Amino acid sequence: MSIFKLLRPINLLLLILVQCVVKLALLEPLNITLGLNTYGFIALVIATVCIAAGGNVINDINDIEIDKVNKPKKVIVGQKVSEKTANYLYIALTFIGVCAGFYVANAIGTPSFAIIFIIISALLNFYATQLKGKLVLGNVLVSFLVASSLIILIIFDVFPGLNEQERDTQLLATKTILLYAGFAFYINLMREIVKDIQDVNGDQKGDKNTLAVAIGRKRARNVAFVMGIIATVVILGFTYFYLYQYMTVAFYFVFLIGGPLLVFCIRAFSAEREKDFKILSLLLKLIMLSGICSLIFYAEILNYESITLQ
């Protein structure tokens, strides 16, 4: 059970859900030629999940001392799971993920693309061991890696099927995925800042130079608040200018994405306690999930109305 918790199963299930939503609710309903069949897509999900799980493990291995300060009752590595066992688990998960990546790369006829999974694994290791405590850079890198779980669907599923007859629709699908990847990057960046505020005490003792350590909890909170305001304005503006004629979709965007973002802004404005920031972090995770799930509506819009996403 402790090893299971170490993998952060909820986050992995969300990752699986996100990739399945893009595949089943956007790409397949558009009836475009895709590079991956069912087995290839399953292998891609396995590669992504295993590499992400390995990243979670190596992150906890390197955060043992910090976690003893921030969450002493929830420390797993070194208490419930030995550091040696955790390292073996990290190696096994990464190996399985990279092997699954090799299968996917060969399935689309470009074996050299397997290097992408090796690079992602290396970046996760670099983040956990070197970059996590660097001012903003660690936040940006991990947020990019979150967004990459969507981008790899373009690389391994959309691009291999490119053809002249379906070019416009395939390009539209690519732009849509990139738009949602940008959304995932931005919301996760906000969440990383909020988590750093929540963990500021342990980061200070661990000599980590996060944003909250560098400029203080209140200023970092204000940064997250401003980012939340920007996100809310963008979502509501996008809904007003592009989706107003689609009542169901507009309702979803306003009340299930814009509404929670507004709640985030209100709570962030006055957040003080560690519990407040924990709630904000959870709220951002739900906003990201809600945002990605809106793709369920987009296949129909893109297919029949051909809205151009800029």
C-alpha positions in Angstrom: 0.0 0.0 0.0 2.9 2.4 0.8 4.5 1.7 -2.5 1.1 2.3 -4.2 0.9 5.7 -2.5 4.4 6.6 -3.5 3.3 6.4 -7.2 0.6 9.0 -6.6 -2.2 6.9 -8.3 -4.7 9.7 -8.4 -2.4 11.8 -10.5 -1.6 8.9 -12.8 -5.3 8.2 -13.3 -5.9 11.8 -14.2 -3.0 11.5 -16.8 -4.7 8.4 -18.3 -8.0 10.2 -18.4 -6.5 13.2 -20.1 -4.9 11.2 -22.9 -8.0 9.1 -23.4 -10.2 12.2 -23.6 -7.9 13.7 -26.3 -7.8 10.4 -28.2 -11.5 9.3 -27.9 -13.3 12.7 -27.7 -11.3 14.8 -30.1 -9.1 12.8 -32.6 -11.2 9.8 -33.4 -14.5 11.7 -33.8 -12.8 14.0 -36.4 -12.3 10.9 -38.6 -8.7 11.8 -39.5 -6.0 9.4 -40.3 -4.1 8.6 -37.1 -0.7 6.9 -36.5 -1.6 4.7 -33.6 -4.1 1.8 -33.4 -5.6 0.6 -30.1 -2.5 -1.3 -29.0 -0.1 1.5 -30.0 -2.2 4.0 -28.0 -2.3 1.7 -25.0 1.5 1.4 -25.2 1.8 5.2 -25.4 -0.3 5.5 -22.2 1.8 2.9 -20.4 5.0 4.7 -21.4 3.7 8.1 -20.2 2.3 6.7 -16.9 5.3 4.6 -16.1 7.7 7.5 -16.8 5.5 9.9 -14.8 5.3 7.4 -11.9 9.1 7.0 -11.9 9.4 10.8 -11.8 7.1 10.8 -8.7 9.3 8.2 -7.0 12.7 10.0 -7.7 11.1 13.2 -6.6 10.2 11.7 -3.2 13.6 10.1 -2.8 15.2 13.5 -3.2 12.7 15.2 -0.9 13.1 13.0 2.2 14.5 15.7 4.5 12.1 18.4 3.2 9.1 16.2 3.5 10.0 15.5 7.2 9.4 19.2 7.8 6.4 19.8 5.5 4.5 16.6 6.0 6.1 14.4 8.7 3.2 12.1 9.0 3.1 11.3 5.2 6.8 10.6 4.6 7.1 7.2 2.8 10.6 6.9 1.5 13.0 6.0 4.4 10.2 5.1 6.7 7.6 2.9 5.1 9.6 2.1 2.0 13.4 1.9 2.1 15.4 4.2 -0.1 17.0 1.2 -1.8 13.6 -0.2 -2.7 12.4 3.2 -3.9 15.5 3.5 -6.2 14.8 0.0 -7.6 11.2 1.0 -8.2 12.3 4.2 -10.0 14.6 2.2 -12.3 12.0 -0.4 -13.1 9.3 2.1 -13.9 11.5 4.2 -16.1 12.8 1.1 -17.9 9.3 -0.1 -18.6 8.2 3.3 -19.7 11.2 3.7 -22.1 10.6 0.2 -23.5 7.0 1.0 -24.1 8.1 4.2 -25.8 10.4 2.1 -28.1 7.4 0.0 -29.1 5.3 3.1 -29.9 8.1 4.7 -31.9 8.5 1.5 -33.9 4.8 1.2 -34.4 4.7 4.5 -36.3 7.8 3.6 -38.3 10.2 6.1 -36.7 12.4 4.3 -34.1 14.5 7.4 -33.6 11.5 9.0 -31.9 12.1 6.7 -28.9 14.6 9.3 -27.8 11.7 11.5 -26.8 10.8 9.2 -23.9 14.5 9.0 -22.8 14.7 12.8 -22.8 11.5 13.1 -20.8 12.8 10.6 -18.2 16.1 12.4 -18.0 14.4 15.8 -17.5 12.2 14.4 -14.7 15.4 13.1 -13.0 17.1 16.5 -13.6 14.1 18.3 -12.1 14.1 16.1 -9.0 17.8 16.1 -8.4 19.0 19.5 -9.6 16.3 22.0 -10.8 13.4 21.7 -8.3 14.8 24.2 -5.9 15.9 26.7 -8.6 13.9 30.0 -8.8 10.9 29.4 -11.2 13.0 27.2 -13.5 11.9 24.0 -11.8 8.2 25.1 -11.9 8.5 25.9 -15.6 10.2 22.6 -16.4 7.7 20.4 -14.5 4.8 22.3 -16.1 6.2 21.8 -19.5 6.5 18.0 -18.8 2.8 18.0 -17.8 1.9 19.7 -21.1 4.1 17.2 -23.0 1.7 14.4 -22.0 -0.7 16.1 -24.6 2.0 17.1 -27.1 3.2 13.6 -27.5 -0.2 12.7 -28.9 0.5 15.1 -31.8 3.9 13.6 -32.3 2.9 10.0 -32.2 -0.7 10.0 -33.4 -1.4 13.0 -35.5 1.8 13.7 -37.4 2.3 10.1 -38.7 -1.1 10.3 -40.4 -0.5 13.6 -42.1 -1.8 13.7 -45.7 -2.9 16.4 -48.2 -6.6 15.5 -48.2 -7.0 15.9 -44.5 -4.4 18.5 -43.9 -6.8 21.3 -42.7 -8.6 19.1 -40.2 -5.3 17.6 -38.9 -3.8 21.0 -38.5 -6.9 22.1 -36.6 -6.7 19.1 -34.3 -3.0 20.0 -33.7 -3.8 23.6 -32.8 -6.5 22.5 -30.5 -4.2 20.1 -28.6 -1.5 22.7 -28.4 -4.1 25.2 -27.0 -5.0 22.7 -24.3 -1.4 21.9 -23.6 -0.8 25.6 -23.1 -3.8 25.6 -20.7 -2.3 22.6 -18.8 1.1 24.3 -18.7 -0.3 27.6 -17.3 -2.6 26.0 -14.6 0.1 23.6 -13.5 2.6 26.5 -13.2 0.1 28.2 -10.9 -0.2 25.0 -8.9 3.5 24.6 -8.6 3.8 28.1 -7.2 1.0 27.4 -4.7 2.6 24.1 -3.6 5.9 26.0 -3.1 4.1 28.5 -0.8 2.6 25.5 1.1 6.0 23.9 1.4 8.1 27.0 2.1 9.2 26.0 5.6 10.8 22.7 4.4 12.2 24.4 1.3 13.9 27.0 3.4 15.6 24.4 5.6 16.5 22.4 2.5 18.2 25.5 0.9 15.7 25.5 -2.0 15.3 28.8 -3.7 11.7 28.7 -4.8 9.6 31.7 -5.5 8.0 31.6 -2.1 11.5 31.5 -0.4 12.9 34.2 -2.7 10.2 36.8 -2.4 8.2 35.6 0.6 4.8 33.8 1.0 2.6 36.9 0.5 4.3 38.1 -2.6 4.3 34.6 -4.1 0.6 34.4 -3.2 0.0 37.7 -5.0 1.7 36.2 -8.1 -0.6 33.2 -8.0 -3.6 35.6 -7.5 -2.7 37.7 -10.6 -2.1 34.6 -12.7 -5.5 33.4 -11.6 -7.1 36.7 -12.7 -5.4 36.5 -16.1 -6.6 32.9 -16.6 -10.2 33.9 -15.6 -10.2 36.8 -18.0 -8.8 34.7 -20.9 -11.3 31.9 -20.3 -14.3 34.2 -20.1 -13.1 36.2 -23.1 -12.6 33.1 -25.1 -16.1 31.9 -24.2 -17.6 35.3 -25.2 -15.9 35.7 -28.5 -15.8 32.1 -29.8 -18.3 30.0 -27.9 -21.3 32.3 -27.2 -23.5 30.6 -29.9 -22.9 27.2 -28.4 -25.0 27.3 -25.2 -24.0 24.0 -23.7 -20.2 24.6 -24.3 -20.4 28.2 -23.1 -22.2 27.1 -19.9 -19.5 24.5 -19.3 -16.7 27.0 -19.8 -18.3 29.7 -17.6 -19.4 27.6 -14.7 -17.0 24.7 -14.7 -13.8 26.4 -15.7 -14.3 30.2 -15.2 -16.3 29.8 -12.0 -13.7 27.6 -10.2 -11.0 30.0 -11.4 -12.9 32.9 -9.9 -13.3 30.9 -6.6 -9.5 30.3 -6.7 -8.8 34.1 -7.1 -11.1 34.9 -4.2 -9.5 32.3 -1.9 -6.0 33.2 -3.0 -6.5 36.8 -2.2 -6.8 36.1 1.5 -4.9 32.8 1.8 -2.7 32.6 4.8 -2.6 29.1 6.4 -1.0 26.0 5.0 -4.6 24.5 4.8 -5.6 27.4 2.5 -2.9 26.7 0.0 -3.6 23.0 0.1 -7.2 23.8 -0.9 -6.0 26.1 -3.7 -3.7 23.3 -5.0 -6.6 20.8 -5.1 -8.8 23.4 -6.8 -6.3 24.0 -9.5 -6.0 20.3 -10.1 -9.8 20.1 -10.5 -9.7 23.1 -12.9 -7.2 21.4 -15.1 -9.2 18.3 -15.2 -12.4 20.2 -16.0 -10.6 22.2 -18.7 -9.3 19.1 -20.4 -12.6 17.3 -20.2 -14.2 20.2 -22.1 -12.7 18.5 -25.2 -15.7 16.2 -25.1 -17.7 19.1 -26.6 -15.0 20.3 -29.0 -15.0 17.4 -31.4 -18.5 18.3 -32.6 -17.7 22.0 -32.8 -14.4 21.5 -34.8 -16.0 18.8 -37.0 -19.1 20.6 -38.1 -18.4 24.3 -37.6 -14.6 24.4 -38.2 -13.9 27.1 -35.6 -10.3 28.3 -36.1 -8.4 28.4 -32.8 -5.7 31.0 -32.7 
